[in-house]
Amino acid sequence: MPPKRCDLKPGSRVRIVLKKDQKTGALTEGIVQEILTKSAQHPHGIKVRLKSGEVGRVKAVWHADG
């Protein structure tokens, strides 16, 4: 199950799948600028906008302690 909305905040380092990469599952790493999904969770991942402007669904969150 992908991370929940409560696991994310602006400034979080994440790996997302972009719309164009959904078939391959290629991940893009970046910093969250804005959380776009309003619900607490989503089966395909919470949709976010990265500081780079790219939009995709979160598949993994990088934690500072790990």
C-alpha positions as a Markdown table, in Angstrom:
| # | Residue | x | y | z |
|---|---|---|---|---|
| 1 | Met | 0.0 | 0.0 | 0.0 |
| 2 | Pro | 1.4 | 3.4 | -0.9 |
| 3 | Pro | 2.0 | 6.0 | 1.8 |
| 4 | Lys | -1.0 | 7.8 | 3.4 |
| 5 | Arg | -1.6 | 11.6 | 3.2 |
| 6 | Cys | -0.6 | 11.9 | 6.9 |
| 7 | Asp | 2.9 | 10.6 | 6.0 |
| 8 | Leu | 3.4 | 13.5 | 3.7 |
| 9 | Lys | 4.0 | 17.2 | 4.1 |
| 10 | Pro | 5.5 | 20.0 | 1.9 |
| 11 | Gly | 9.3 | 19.5 | 2.0 |
| 12 | Ser | 9.1 | 15.7 | 2.2 |
| 13 | Arg | 11.5 | 13.9 | -0.1 |
| 14 | Val | 9.5 | 11.3 | -2.1 |
| 15 | Arg | 9.6 | 9.0 | -5.1 |
| 16 | Ile | 6.6 | 9.4 | -7.5 |
| 17 | Val | 5.3 | 7.8 | -10.6 |
| 18 | Leu | 4.5 | 10.3 | -13.3 |
| 19 | Lys | 1.4 | 9.9 | -15.5 |
| 20 | Lys | 3.7 | 9.1 | -18.5 |
| 21 | Asp | 5.6 | 6.5 | -16.5 |
| 22 | Gln | 2.6 | 4.6 | -15.2 |
| 23 | Lys | 3.1 | 1.7 | -17.6 |
| 24 | Thr | 6.7 | 1.2 | -16.8 |
| 25 | Gly | 6.6 | 2.2 | -13.1 |
| 26 | Ala | 9.7 | 4.4 | -13.4 |
| 27 | Leu | 10.1 | 6.5 | -10.3 |
| 28 | Thr | 11.0 | 10.2 | -10.1 |
| 29 | Glu | 12.6 | 11.6 | -7.0 |
| 30 | Gly | 11.8 | 15.1 | -5.7 |
| 31 | Ile | 10.6 | 17.4 | -2.9 |
| 32 | Val | 6.9 | 17.9 | -2.3 |
| 33 | Gln | 5.6 | 21.4 | -3.0 |
| 34 | Glu | 1.9 | 20.7 | -2.7 |
| 35 | Ile | -0.4 | 17.7 | -1.8 |
| 36 | Leu | -3.1 | 17.5 | -4.4 |
| 37 | Thr | -5.2 | 14.5 | -3.1 |
| 38 | Lys | -7.7 | 15.6 | -0.5 |
| 39 | Ser | -8.6 | 12.1 | 0.8 |
| 40 | Ala | -6.5 | 10.4 | 3.6 |
| 41 | Gln | -5.3 | 7.6 | 1.2 |
| 42 | His | -5.6 | 6.4 | -2.4 |
| 43 | Pro | -5.0 | 2.9 | -3.8 |
| 44 | His | -2.6 | 4.3 | -6.4 |
| 45 | Gly | -0.8 | 6.8 | -4.1 |
| 46 | Ile | -1.4 | 10.4 | -3.0 |
| 47 | Lys | -1.1 | 12.8 | -5.9 |
| 48 | Val | 1.5 | 15.6 | -5.3 |
| 49 | Arg | 3.3 | 18.4 | -7.1 |
| 50 | Leu | 7.0 | 18.4 | -6.7 |
| 51 | Lys | 9.1 | 21.6 | -6.5 |
| 52 | Ser | 10.2 | 20.8 | -10.1 |
| 53 | Gly | 6.6 | 21.2 | -11.2 |
| 54 | Glu | 6.1 | 17.5 | -12.0 |
| 55 | Val | 2.9 | 15.9 | -10.8 |
| 56 | Gly | 2.5 | 12.2 | -9.9 |
| 57 | Arg | 1.5 | 9.7 | -7.3 |
| 58 | Val | 3.7 | 8.9 | -4.3 |
| 59 | Lys | 5.1 | 5.4 | -4.1 |
| 60 | Ala | 7.8 | 6.0 | -1.4 |
| 61 | Val | 8.8 | 8.6 | 1.2 |
| 62 | Trp | 12.4 | 9.2 | 2.3 |
| 63 | His | 12.7 | 9.6 | 6.0 |
| 64 | Ala | 15.5 | 11.7 | 7.4 |
| 65 | Asp | 16.4 | 8.9 | 9.9 |
| 66 | Gly | 16.6 | 6.2 | 7.3 |
